[in-house]
Amino acid sequence: MQPGLTSPPPLLPEILRLNARWRSTSPALVSDHETLSWAEFHRRTNALANSLAACGLNPGDAIALVMSNSVDMAVVIAAAIKAGLVTAPLNTSILASAMISMIGDAGARAVIASPVFAKGLETAAAGGGYELPPLRLLDRGNLTGWRTLSSLIEESSSAEPDWTPHRDHPLNIIYSSGTTGMPKGILHTHGTRLDWAYDLAIALRYHSGARTLVTLGLYSNISWVMMLCTWLCGGTLFIRESFSAADMLEQTASNGITHTAMVPVQYQRILDDPAFDPEKLASLQYVMSCGAPLLPYTKSAWLEVCPGVIELYGLTEGLITTLDPEDAPGRLASVGKPVAGTDIKILD
């Protein structure tokens, strides 16, 4: 008997490269300001990955992200994945002094910020006797002592980065919301993030035609669900700078959005918005609710609009259950079942 062809399973850098090869002209990222095809997304992230390495950052180094939702932030995350850097995206709604503590906790060797946050970081660092990492980058605009992302991308080659990933290499640090005390940094590796993305892409029914609307900050693990599942399948991310119910309705109707993920209060605000019209949500296939229980009356109303409502319960550390739409009728308060290939044991 002849053995079958075998090869190491691809990790995220290779998956992104293959999407650029086979889906080169399909849109990868869309915002109000620009649209990047998979080929352009690949070129831009390669150039930034190479430039960050040229700046002295090495695989395993952490970079803190204090950025507004944008195509630039998604590019930075993908570039870091390709360069072996560890992104620590920070919640931009917290105090700058708390961000400084997290930057120090992550051991960040670089910080990438939007101008609206950069000056506050400088002030908080100076006031607390801290020093920001020496490599400071702005996603747009100008500020003394900071370089621009665009200049780094323009200066560098878009050749494949000279780094080979492995499953145990760290990929990102997600900081918890601090509901159980001080926010804590949770480290994910390339292997665990990929396994997590495969599990959730199956559970949330992503596919290559997914047109995913991101309305929560890309510092949130909820947004990472959408981002990684969409990238894994070669779909399209529509990135919004912030959320409003009216904008979500308009974006879904005009762009044929198929997938999204939101917290329960967003679902209720959409139902309550004067512009609400079920026809505007007709393209939705599957939507995820998480972060808090989705109240039965809200869930029932949404199941009338979109039969593919999937409620997720889980921790950033990894435990996940989903209540599938097929199981929801009569069990609206259930936390569902473990995602495929996992099990749960409840201990007293």
Secondary structure, DSSP 8 states (H G I E B T S, - for coil): -----------HHHHHHHHHHHSTTSEEEE-SS-EEEHHHHHHHHHHHHHHHHHTT--TT-EEEEE--SSHHHHHHHHHHHHHT-EEEE--TTS-HHHHHHHHHHHTEEEEEE-HHHHHHHHHHHHHTT----SEEEESSS--TT-EEHHHHHHHS--S--S----TTSEEEEEE---TTSS--EEEEEHHHHHHHHHHHHHHTT--TT-EEEE-S-TTSHHHHHHHHHHHHHT-EEEE-SS--HHHHHHHHHHHT--EEEE-HHHHHHHHHSTT--GGGGTT--EEEE-SS---HHHHHHHHHH-TTEEEEEE-TTS-EEEE-TTT-TT-TT---EE-TT-------
